Amino acid sequence: MPVIEYKCPSCGSGMTFDSTTGMLSCPSCGRKDNIEQIPDPLKQEVFAEDEVREYHCESCGAVIVTEPETSATTCSFCGSAVVLSDRLTGKLAPQQVIPFAISKEEAMAAFKKWCRKGLLTPRGFMTADRIQNITGMYVPFWLYDLLHNVDVRGQGTQVRSYRRGDYQYTETDYYEFYRRIRLNYVRLPIDASAKMDDQLMDKLEPFPYDQLKTFKTPYLAGYIAEKYNFNSEQLTPRAREKTMPYIESYISSTVAEYATVSYSDKQIDTTVKQSDYTLLPVWMVYYNYKGKQYTFAMNGQTGKVVGKPPLSKGKMAAWFAGVSAVSFLGLKIVAWMLGGGFI
């Protein structure tokens, strides 16, 4: 049966990953085991890909119903943490994982604190007491190492102004330029889940890549985990597109000595040096306010919160009125200083 549950050797209770200690922990007797010293069961079993299987909870025997992308979850009957091991083998085996460093309680407290900072959000929202659900989820990402070979040709101008007698002169010199640039991007993250909002996931960056661990299934115990919907080849165009603004900015920095620049030719060739399938920790917060659900995401390592809260029309009107009043007063003061006086 391709279901992995971690039972406490001391008392038999289910064990989960403890984000505080980084160890596999038993909530009943307090035992903690070093994950690096636990044999990985995925290396001991081989499963046929695309084989249809029925999953049963090892604790209570209930059928585990999950979506096709789910690779770790909890039993809806007894709450045991289970890992669906056949969804983590072969091409679906993650290479790396950044474990959670923020517990559910810490995530809840951090989200409430973040809500109170919303200057333009409704008062009812700022109390953060309408959290519908908060879920710890390992989101599948591809981490790309990209090499960009850039060849740029164009024309730049340098302008010099000077005065002789009663006349002002402006001289413009024209220069042909050529730039050959090599740019390396390391660990560029692209989320590989069809469920996740790409912009939301992008805003969670940066993740602390010094916390990357070689993937082992105990890190998933007690959390939801998803397997990727898109492979690295399918997401390479998006990875390339994501780096384009930075490449353009770097090109501009190499011709900053010119007053104006026009490009006659620009070639950007991208090579994928490496792409690693990685699971990154995200707390998903679902918040209900006046019958509408709002979705927020929190970086499970850094605590960074992203999402769009509702805006209070009254607070927005007051804010704009205040800005307008300050601007109007500033103009009046300037006019008075210039001798215009107040009207």
C-alpha positions as CSV (number, residue, x, y, z in Angstrom):
1,M,0.0,0.0,0.0
2,P,1.7,3.3,-1.2
3,V,0.9,5.3,2.0
4,I,3.7,6.3,4.4
5,E,2.8,7.2,8.0
6,Y,5.5,7.9,10.6
7,K,4.6,6.2,13.9
8,C,6.3,7.0,17.1
9,P,8.5,4.1,18.2
10,S,7.9,5.0,21.8
11,C,4.1,5.3,22.0
12,G,2.8,4.5,18.5
13,S,1.2,7.9,17.8
14,G,1.5,9.6,14.5
15,M,4.6,11.9,14.1
16,T,4.8,15.2,12.2
17,F,7.5,17.6,11.1
18,D,8.2,20.2,13.8
19,S,9.1,23.6,12.1
20,T,10.7,24.9,15.3
21,T,13.2,22.1,15.9
22,G,13.4,20.8,12.3
23,M,12.8,17.2,13.6
24,L,10.1,14.6,13.3
25,S,8.1,15.1,16.5
26,C,5.5,13.1,18.4
27,P,2.7,15.3,19.9
28,S,1.8,12.6,22.4
29,C,5.0,11.7,24.2
30,G,7.3,14.5,22.9
31,R,9.8,12.2,21.2
32,K,11.9,13.9,18.5
33,D,13.8,12.1,15.8
34,N,16.5,13.5,13.5
35,I,15.2,13.3,9.9
36,E,18.6,12.9,8.4
37,Q,19.0,9.6,10.4
38,I,15.6,8.2,9.3
39,P,15.8,5.7,6.3
40,D,13.9,7.0,3.3
41,P,11.2,4.5,2.4
42,L,11.0,5.8,-1.2
43,K,14.4,4.3,-1.8
44,Q,13.1,0.9,-0.7
45,E,10.0,0.7,-2.8
46,V,9.3,1.0,-6.5
47,F,5.9,1.9,-8.0
48,A,4.6,1.7,-11.5
49,E,3.9,5.2,-12.9
50,D,0.3,6.0,-13.8
51,E,-0.9,3.0,-11.8
52,V,-4.4,3.5,-10.4
53,R,-4.3,3.0,-6.6
54,E,-6.7,3.3,-3.7
55,Y,-5.2,4.8,-0.6
56,H,-6.1,3.8,2.9
57,C,-5.1,5.4,6.2
58,E,-2.7,3.1,8.1
59,S,-4.1,4.3,11.4
60,C,-7.9,3.9,10.9
61,G,-8.2,2.2,7.6
62,A,-10.4,4.9,6.0
63,V,-10.1,5.6,2.3
64,I,-8.0,8.7,1.6
65,V,-9.6,10.8,-1.1
66,T,-7.3,13.4,-2.7
67,E,-6.9,15.3,-5.8
68,P,-4.5,13.8,-8.4
69,E,-1.8,16.4,-7.7
70,T,-1.7,15.8,-3.9
71,S,1.3,13.9,-2.6
72,A,1.0,14.5,1.2
73,T,-2.2,15.2,3.2
74,T,-4.0,14.3,6.4
75,C,-6.7,11.7,6.9
76,S,-10.0,13.4,7.1
77,F,-11.3,10.9,9.6
78,C,-8.5,10.5,12.2
79,G,-6.2,13.4,11.3
80,S,-3.1,11.2,10.8
81,A,-0.4,12.7,8.5
82,V,0.0,10.6,5.4
83,V,2.4,10.7,2.5
84,L,1.4,9.1,-0.8
85,S,4.7,7.7,-1.8
86,D,4.0,6.6,-5.3
87,R,3.4,10.3,-6.2
88,L,6.9,11.1,-5.1
89,T,8.9,8.6,-7.1
90,G,10.5,8.4,-10.5
91,K,10.0,11.7,-12.4
92,L,7.8,12.9,-9.6
93,A,10.6,12.7,-7.0
94,P,11.6,16.1,-5.7
95,Q,15.3,16.8,-5.5
96,Q,15.2,19.4,-2.8
97,V,13.0,20.9,-0.1
98,I,13.0,24.0,2.1
99,P,11.3,22.9,5.3
100,F,8.8,25.1,7.2
101,A,10.3,27.3,9.8
102,I,7.0,29.0,10.9
103,S,4.4,27.0,12.8
104,K,0.7,27.3,12.2
105,E,0.3,29.3,15.4
106,E,3.1,31.7,14.4
107,A,1.7,32.0,10.9
108,M,-1.7,32.9,12.4
109,A,-0.2,35.6,14.7
110,A,1.9,37.0,11.9
111,F,-1.1,37.3,9.6
112,K,-3.1,39.1,12.2
113,K,-0.3,41.5,12.8
114,W,0.0,42.1,9.0
115,C,-3.8,42.8,8.8
116,R,-3.5,45.5,11.5
117,K,-1.0,47.4,9.3
118,G,-3.5,47.9,6.6
119,L,-4.1,51.7,6.7
120,L,-6.8,51.6,4.0
121,T,-8.5,48.3,5.0
122,P,-11.9,48.2,6.7
123,R,-11.9,48.1,10.5
124,G,-13.7,44.7,10.5
125,F,-11.0,43.2,8.3
126,M,-8.2,44.5,10.5
127,T,-9.4,42.3,13.4
128,A,-8.4,39.3,11.4
129,D,-11.1,37.1,13.1
130,R,-12.6,35.8,9.9
131,I,-9.9,33.4,8.9
132,Q,-11.7,30.6,7.2
133,N,-8.7,28.3,6.9
134,I,-5.0,28.3,7.1
135,T,-3.1,25.5,5.4
136,G,0.6,24.6,5.3
137,M,1.4,23.5,1.8
138,Y,4.6,22.5,0.0
139,V,4.3,24.1,-3.4
140,P,6.2,22.5,-6.3
141,F,8.7,24.8,-8.0
142,W,11.5,24.4,-10.5
143,L,14.7,26.1,-9.6
144,Y,16.5,27.1,-12.8
145,D,20.2,27.9,-13.3
146,L,20.2,30.0,-16.5
147,L,23.0,31.3,-18.7
148,H,22.3,34.2,-21.0
149,N,24.7,35.1,-23.8
150,V,23.8,38.6,-24.9
151,D,25.1,40.5,-28.0
152,V,24.1,44.1,-28.5
153,R,24.9,46.6,-31.2
154,G,23.7,50.2,-31.5
155,Q,24.5,53.8,-31.6
156,G,24.9,56.2,-28.7
157,T,25.3,60.0,-28.4
158,Q,27.2,62.2,-26.1
159,V,26.1,65.9,-25.9
160,R,28.3,68.8,-24.9
161,S,27.0,72.4,-24.5
162,Y,29.2,75.5,-24.1
163,R,29.0,79.2,-24.6
164,R,31.2,81.5,-26.7
165,G,30.4,85.2,-26.5
166,D,26.7,85.7,-27.1
167,Y,26.2,82.3,-28.5
168,Q,25.3,78.9,-26.9
169,Y,26.6,75.9,-28.7
170,T,25.6,72.2,-28.5
171,E,27.8,69.5,-30.0
172,T,26.5,66.0,-30.4
173,D,29.0,63.1,-31.0
174,Y,27.8,59.8,-32.4
175,Y,29.4,56.4,-31.4
176,E,28.8,52.9,-32.6
177,F,28.9,50.4,-29.7
178,Y,29.0,46.7,-29.3
179,R,28.5,44.8,-26.0
180,R,29.0,41.1,-25.4
181,I,27.5,40.0,-22.0
182,R,27.3,36.8,-20.1
183,L,24.7,36.7,-17.3
184,N,24.2,33.8,-14.9
185,Y,21.0,33.4,-12.9
186,V,21.1,30.9,-10.1
187,R,18.1,29.3,-8.4
188,L,15.4,31.2,-10.3
189,P,12.1,29.9,-8.9
190,I,9.1,29.2,-11.1
191,D,6.0,27.6,-9.5
192,A,4.9,24.4,-11.3
193,S,1.4,24.1,-9.8
194,A,-1.7,24.8,-12.0
195,K,-3.6,25.8,-8.8
196,M,-1.3,28.5,-7.6
197,D,-1.5,32.1,-8.8
198,D,1.8,32.8,-10.5
199,Q,1.9,36.5,-9.4
200,L,1.2,35.6,-5.8
201,M,3.9,33.0,-5.8
202,D,6.4,35.4,-7.4
203,K,5.8,38.0,-4.7
204,L,6.7,35.5,-2.0
205,E,10.3,35.7,-3.0
206,P,13.0,35.5,-1.9
207,F,13.2,32.1,-0.2
208,P,16.3,31.4,1.9
209,Y,18.1,28.9,-0.4
210,D,20.8,28.3,2.2
211,Q,18.0,26.3,4.0
212,L,17.6,23.9,1.1
213,K,17.7,20.2,2.1
214,T,18.0,17.0,0.1
215,F,14.4,15.8,-0.1
216,K,13.2,13.2,2.4
217,T,9.5,12.3,3.0
218,P,9.5,13.1,6.8
219,Y,9.6,16.8,6.0
220,L,6.1,16.5,4.5
221,A,4.5,14.8,7.6
222,G,1.6,17.0,8.8
223,Y,1.5,19.2,5.8
224,I,-0.2,19.3,2.4
225,A,2.1,18.7,-0.6
226,E,1.4,19.0,-4.3
227,K,3.2,17.5,-7.2
228,Y,4.0,19.5,-10.3
229,N,1.6,20.0,-13.2
230,F,4.2,21.4,-15.6
231,N,7.7,20.0,-16.2
232,S,10.8,22.1,-16.5
233,E,10.7,22.2,-20.3
234,Q,7.2,23.5,-20.3
235,L,8.1,26.3,-17.9
236,T,11.5,27.3,-19.4
237,P,9.8,30.1,-21.6
238,R,8.4,31.6,-18.4
239,A,11.7,31.4,-16.6
240,R,13.3,33.2,-19.6
241,E,10.6,35.8,-19.6
242,K,11.0,36.4,-15.9
243,T,14.7,37.4,-16.3
244,M,14.1,39.7,-19.3
245,P,13.6,42.9,-17.2
246,Y,16.8,42.3,-15.3
247,I,18.7,41.6,-18.5
248,E,17.4,44.8,-20.1
249,S,18.4,46.8,-17.0
250,Y,21.9,45.4,-17.1
251,I,22.3,46.2,-20.8
252,S,21.2,49.7,-20.1
253,S,23.8,50.0,-17.3
254,T,26.6,49.1,-19.8
255,V,25.7,52.1,-22.0
256,A,25.0,54.6,-19.3
257,E,27.7,57.0,-20.5
258,Y,25.6,57.9,-23.5
259,A,22.9,60.6,-23.5
260,T,20.7,58.7,-25.9
261,V,20.9,55.1,-27.1
262,S,19.3,53.3,-30.1
263,Y,19.8,49.6,-30.6
264,S,20.3,48.2,-34.1
265,D,20.6,44.5,-33.1
266,K,20.0,42.6,-29.8
267,Q,20.5,38.9,-29.5
268,I,19.7,37.1,-26.2
269,D,20.4,33.3,-26.2
270,T,19.4,31.4,-23.1
271,T,20.7,28.1,-21.9
272,V,19.2,26.1,-19.1
273,K,22.2,24.8,-17.2
274,Q,20.2,23.0,-14.5
275,S,16.6,22.7,-13.3
276,D,15.8,21.2,-9.9
277,Y,12.4,20.0,-8.8
278,T,12.0,21.6,-5.4
279,L,9.2,21.9,-2.8
280,L,8.9,25.3,-1.1
281,P,6.9,26.1,2.1
282,V,3.8,28.3,1.8
283,W,1.1,29.0,4.3
284,M,-2.2,29.6,2.4
285,V,-4.7,31.8,4.3
286,Y,-8.3,31.9,3.2
287,Y,-10.2,34.8,4.7
288,N,-13.9,35.5,4.5
289,Y,-15.1,39.1,4.6
290,K,-18.7,40.1,3.9
291,G,-19.4,36.9,1.9
292,K,-16.3,37.2,-0.3
293,Q,-13.2,35.0,0.1
294,Y,-9.8,36.5,-0.1
295,T,-6.7,34.4,-0.5
296,F,-3.3,35.3,1.0
297,A,0.0,33.5,1.0
298,M,2.8,33.5,3.5
299,N,6.4,32.5,3.0
300,G,6.8,29.5,5.3
301,Q,10.4,30.5,6.1
302,T,10.5,34.3,6.2
303,G,6.9,35.1,7.2
304,K,6.4,37.5,4.2
305,V,2.7,37.9,3.5
306,V,1.3,38.7,0.0
307,G,-2.3,39.2,-1.2
308,K,-4.9,41.9,-1.9
309,P,-7.1,42.9,1.1
310,P,-10.3,44.8,0.7
311,L,-10.2,48.6,0.7
312,S,-12.4,50.8,2.8
313,K,-14.1,53.5,0.6
314,G,-14.4,55.8,3.5
315,K,-10.7,55.5,4.5
316,M,-9.7,56.0,0.8
317,A,-11.9,59.1,0.5
318,A,-10.4,60.5,3.7
319,W,-6.9,59.7,2.6
320,F,-7.3,61.4,-0.8
321,A,-9.0,64.4,0.9
322,G,-6.0,64.7,3.2
323,V,-3.5,64.5,0.4
324,S,-5.4,67.1,-1.6
325,A,-5.6,69.4,1.4
326,V,-1.9,69.1,2.1
327,S,-1.1,69.7,-1.6
328,F,-3.4,72.7,-1.8
329,L,-1.9,74.2,1.4
330,G,1.6,73.6,0.0
331,L,0.8,75.5,-3.2
332,K,-0.7,78.4,-1.2
333,I,2.5,78.6,0.9
334,V,4.6,78.7,-2.2
335,A,2.4,81.4,-3.7
336,W,2.7,83.5,-0.5
337,M,6.5,83.1,-0.5
338,L,6.6,84.3,-4.0
339,G,4.6,87.4,-3.1
340,G,1.2,86.2,-4.2
341,G,-0.4,86.1,-0.8
342,F,-3.3,84.0,0.3
343,I,-6.7,84.1,-1.5
